[in-house]
Each structure stands twice: as C-alpha cells, then as structure tokens.
Amino acid sequence: MSKEILINSNGFETRVALVEEGMLSEVWLERGQKHSIVGNIYQGTVEKVLPGLQAAFVNIGQEKAAFIHVSDIAEQHIESTTVAEGSIARILHEGQKIVVQVFKDQIGSKGARITTQLSIPSRYLVMLPNSPSLAAISARITDESERDRLTALLMKINQNNDAFGLIARTNAEQVSYTALYHDWRFLQRLWQQIEQRINESKSPCLIYSEFSLAKKVVRDQINENLTKITTDSYDIYQNVRMFVADYAADWSGELIEYKSTRPLFDQFHIDDEIDRSISKRVPLKSGGNLVFDQNEAMTTIDINTGQYVGYKSLEDTAFKTNLEAAQTIARQLRLRNIGGIIIIDFIDMIEKSHKIQVLQTLEECLEPDSARTNVLGFTGLGLVEMTRKRTTENLNDLLCEPCDKCQGNGSIETIETISFKLFREITRSVKQFKASKVMVIGSSRLVKYIIDEHSETLAEMEEALGKRISFQAEDSYERHQHDVVLL
C-alpha cells in the first residue's frame, strides 16, 4: 500500500495528512495554544490519593492534575505488596515525587491519564526503562522465523544493558542488525539524558518532550511503502530532511518542499475531506449512507440503504450495503480519530455467512489502523460491538464546539413550546408580585407568533389575571429570549 505524507504549517497551526492509495486516511492537528502531550515524561508530585478508586491525582505542571490508576504503576514502585493485593495508599502518598508519562491527553473535563511504565519509541524499537530484561516483538509481525531472528538480535544488542528493555516495532521486520543497533544507540543516549534531567530537576517539571507533530508522524510512518513527504514549510522541510538523514538514511522516498501559490491541502482536496469528516452523515457510493452519533459514553453508527434498492432480494441489498459500510467505517474511524466504545447498527441480515463476511471485512480494513481495535462481534440484537483505543481528542472535538442555540443537544424548542413557557411565567409572576399591568419584551418572531396564533389565549389570560398584557418586539433578542416586566 503506497503512502504519502502532506504537512501544512503556518504560524498558528500544523496539520499533517496521511494519504493511502490516493485517499485521505488520517489527519493530525497541532495548534499553537493547544497541542498533544501524549508521550511526554514529567517529574510530578502526588497531590491526592483516592483509596476508594485505587487511584491518585498527580501535579505535572498542567492546568488539571493528571490521573493515575494503580494498574498503571510499574512494579519497582511497589515495595511490600502487589497491585492485586495492596492499596494504592501503600504505594503512593501525598507529596511524593514520581516520574510519569502521559498516555492519554486531557479530554473534556478529565485530566490527562499517566503511567509510571515509561516507553519511548524510535524508528524500529521501543525502549522500556522499567523492564530491563524484556525483549519482545510486535504482534503484527506474524512470521515465526522473523520473530525468532528479531528476538535473537534484541538479546544481542541489549545483552550488556540493564537500563531498559526493548520491543521491536512492526517497522523492524526484515531490518538488519546494523539498523537496529543504530536505533538502540539513539535510545541509549536519550535515556542517559533523561536520567540526568530526572536527577537534576525539581517537581513538577517536564523531563522529556515527544517529537513535534511532523517529526512524530514521519517517524511512525516512514517505511518502504512511504513514497513521498511534501511540506509547504521551509523550517519543517529542513527539520525533516535532517531527521531522515540521521535516522532513516536508507529511505528511498522523496522529500519535497511545496512552493506553489495554491495551498497544499487545496491541491490534494484535503480540506474538503476534513469538512466532510465532521458531518454526521457519510454517503456511500451505492446510494446508502452512514450516520455517526458521538457522545461522551460511546459512538453509534447507523447504516441505511438510502436510495440503493438492489436487484435480487432484501437480503442481498443489506449484505452489499453492509460490506461497503464496513470498509467506510474502518476508514472513518481513523480519519475522525474516534475512540472508546463503538456500536454499529448494520442492516439486518438473516444468513450467518453474510454476518461472518461483514465482520471479516471490518476486521481486515481495521488492520492498517495504528490504534488498537477489538471487534467483539454481533450481539443478540444484531448490533456489532467494538472498541478503539483513545489517546487524543477526536477530530470533531478539536474542530467544533457545542451549538450556542441548542447547547449541543442537536435540537431546539419549538416556538409554540417557548410561547407556552412564557405564558406560565406571566401567570407565576403576576400571582407572586403586585402589578397593575404586564409588559413582555421578546424576539420579533416570538411576539409575532403569539399575536398571530394565540390572541384568544392572551385575552383569556388577561381576564383570568385581571391584568393587561402588552408586547414589545426586540430585534436584538434571539428567538427564545424574552423578559416579563411588571409595571
């Protein structure tokens, strides 16, 4: 699968797009005032221990205290007990200094998630300082002979080192000893610098900062399938050029500085794709569509046949639509960076073989996804349950905010509902306070609707309350705004 990286950067924002086989697959954004801290290592101070939750809050110098669960504490921090047997209160105490790494950004009102189980990736390897005897291989490398070869190389490279263990990344497949050793030397020098900072720094303090967005994406994606890296920033071009020369000198792809007057993302229609990716509805080529509904607890995806009616039977129509939907869902999950619990409502199918094929298609299309996914299969109600690891905010949360009209509900009260609420407010106010008459100041639309549609209701209210009710339209008011003034 051929891949291409596009990097658009200016003074306020950096955007990176991954294009696979000519289609946009993933987008990353980094803004000047808000950027991801996943991968950063901090020396923090324990602020509060919560035995009931088996967790603690740690001050790492961010706006909100970070959250650590007992299961995210490495074994060397545990003295006389184990995670399974002991309380976090016997492991951590308030005021304690602790070195942690962020593995999930602050999302919404929740602080960042942290762990003491440090891991730092390079091009081919991952360094694990808390597991010096570890020599593991990525699960995505399935060939047993290659796994054995890499295990032997890791043992050889790291045999005299008790500072950290190693994991061979997927990119390490078929890579030579020399290239792996070069990577190991980089990690060794980096860990020496980190140890020095830990010993010299006060808490809370940033010990290690993950690469910039552009370099991080290049590091994680560069392999024989990556054919081109294009950027419209001279500074990023120079940084990536030096990075590739130092750590991926064998890469045979092309690095291009884009100088055209037409914006880079416009040239490749990336902005149009991004705009479509924050829409709830995604059209399918067959005429059907997907509807994404994201909320705090989970994401639901509904599949509709739409205009597609098929040619054979209802079962055949459902099967073909679901196959296309499975492929599109896998791509959209990556593009939108949707994580957590995901429920997919495929169109009902009767034949078991069709359900199996749809699940297989979904799983196959999820394989290129770097985020960990787990498809649990169909439930008794015919829904597919799955999870996708969430580490950063999804694209919709990064680019959008709740509507100021509906406050994120997706719907607003009808003008009739607003009118009846106003009538109840008038009745309540007159009964509670003394007044000779009532004036209502409201939006032009609200006032016009009440006068046109509910003049009889107003007359009955005036008679029942014994008060005269007058209206004044105010153009600056929103449709739901109104004030009841007692005179």
Rosetta blueprint (number, residue, H / E / L):
1 M L
2 S L
3 K E
4 E E
5 I E
6 L E
7 I E
8 N E
9 S E
10 N L
11 G L
12 F L
13 E E
14 T E
15 R E
16 V E
17 A E
18 L E
19 V E
20 E E
21 E L
22 G L
23 M E
24 L E
25 S E
26 E E
27 V E
28 W E
29 L E
30 E E
31 R E
32 G L
33 Q L
34 K E
35 H L
36 S L
37 I L
38 V L
39 G L
40 N L
41 I E
42 Y E
43 Q E
44 G E
45 T E
46 V E
47 E E
48 K E
49 V E
50 L E
51 P L
52 G L
53 L L
54 Q L
55 A E
56 A E
57 F E
58 V E
59 N E
60 I L
61 G L
62 Q L
63 E L
64 K L
65 A L
66 A E
67 F E
68 I E
69 H E
70 V H
71 S H
72 D H
73 I L
74 A L
75 E H
76 Q H
77 H H
78 I L
79 E L
80 S L
81 T L
82 T L
83 V L
84 A L
85 E L
86 G L
87 S L
88 I H
89 A H
90 R H
91 I L
92 L L
93 H L
94 E L
95 G L
96 Q L
97 K E
98 I E
99 V E
100 V E
101 Q E
102 V E
103 F E
104 K E
105 D L
106 Q L
107 I E
108 G L
109 S L
110 K E
111 G L
112 A L
113 R E
114 I E
115 T E
116 T L
117 Q L
118 L L
119 S L
120 I E
121 P E
122 S L
123 R L
124 Y L
125 L E
126 V E
127 M E
128 L E
129 P L
130 N L
131 S L
132 P L
133 S L
134 L L
135 A E
136 A E
137 I E
138 S L
139 A L
140 R L
141 I L
142 T L
143 D L
144 E H
145 S H
146 E H
147 R H
148 D H
149 R H
150 L H
151 T H
152 A H
153 L H
154 L H
155 M H
156 K H
157 I H
158 N L
159 Q L
160 N L
161 N L
162 D L
163 A L
164 F L
165 G E
166 L E
167 I E
168 A E
169 R L
170 T H
171 N H
172 A H
173 E L
174 Q L
175 V L
176 S L
177 Y H
178 T H
179 A H
180 L H
181 Y H
182 H H
183 D H
184 W H
185 R H
186 F H
187 L H
188 Q H
189 R H
190 L H
191 W H
192 Q H
193 Q H
194 I H
195 E H
196 Q H
197 R H
198 I H
199 N H
200 E H
201 S L
202 K L
203 S L
204 P L
205 C E
206 L E
207 I E
208 Y E
209 S L
210 E L
211 F L
212 S L
213 L H
214 A H
215 K H
216 K H
217 V H
218 V H
219 R H
220 D H
221 Q H
222 I L
223 N L
224 E L
225 N L
226 L E
227 T E
228 K E
229 I E
230 T E
231 T E
232 D L
233 S L
234 Y H
235 D H
236 I H
237 Y H
238 Q H
239 N H
240 V H
241 R H
242 M H
243 F H
244 V H
245 A H
246 D H
247 Y H
248 A L
249 A L
250 D L
251 W L
252 S L
253 G L
254 E E
255 L E
256 I E
257 E E
258 Y L
259 K L
260 S L
261 T L
262 R L
263 P L
264 L H
265 F H
266 D H
267 Q H
268 F L
269 H L
270 I H
271 D H
272 D H
273 E H
274 I H
275 D H
276 R H
277 S H
278 I L
279 S L
280 K L
281 R E
282 V E
283 P E
284 L L
285 K L
286 S L
287 G L
288 G L
289 N E
290 L E
291 V E
292 F E
293 D E
294 Q E
295 N L
296 E L
297 A L
298 M L
299 T E
300 T E
301 I E
302 D E
303 I E
304 N E
305 T L
306 G L
307 Q L
308 Y L
309 V L
310 G L
311 Y L
312 K L
313 S L
314 L H
315 E H
316 D H
317 T H
318 A H
319 F H
320 K H
321 T H
322 N H
323 L H
324 E H
325 A H
326 A H
327 Q H
328 T H
329 I H
330 A H
331 R H
332 Q H
333 L H
334 R H
335 L H
336 R H
337 N L
338 I L
339 G L
340 G E
341 I E
342 I E
343 I E
344 I E
345 D E
346 F L
347 I L
348 D L
349 M L
350 I L
351 E L
352 K H
353 S H
354 H H
355 K H
356 I H
357 Q H
358 V H
359 L H
360 Q H
361 T H
362 L H
363 E H
364 E H
365 C H
366 L H
367 E L
368 P L
369 D L
370 S L
371 A L
372 R L
373 T E
374 N E
375 V E
376 L E
377 G E
378 F E
379 T L
380 G L
381 L L
382 G L
383 L L
384 V E
385 E E
386 M E
387 T E
388 R E
389 K L
390 R L
391 T L
392 T L
393 E L
394 N L
395 L H
396 N H
397 D H
398 L H
399 L H
400 C L
401 E L
402 P L
403 C L
404 D L
405 K L
406 C L
407 Q L
408 G L
409 N L
410 G L
411 S L
412 I L
413 E L
414 T L
415 I H
416 E H
417 T H
418 I H
419 S H
420 F H
421 K H
422 L H
423 F H
424 R H
425 E H
426 I H
427 T H
428 R H
429 S H
430 V H
431 K H
432 Q H
433 F L
434 K L
435 A L
436 S L
437 K E
438 V E
439 M E
440 V E
441 I E
442 G E
443 S E
444 S H
445 R H
446 L H
447 V H
448 K H
449 Y H
450 I H
451 I H
452 D H
453 E H
454 H L
455 S H
456 E H
457 T H
458 L H
459 A H
460 E H
461 M H
462 E H
463 E H
464 A H
465 L H
466 G L
467 K L
468 R E
469 I E
470 S E
471 F E
472 Q E
473 A E
474 E E
475 D L
476 S L
477 Y L
478 E L
479 R L
480 H L
481 Q L
482 H E
483 D E
484 V E
485 V E
486 L E
487 L L
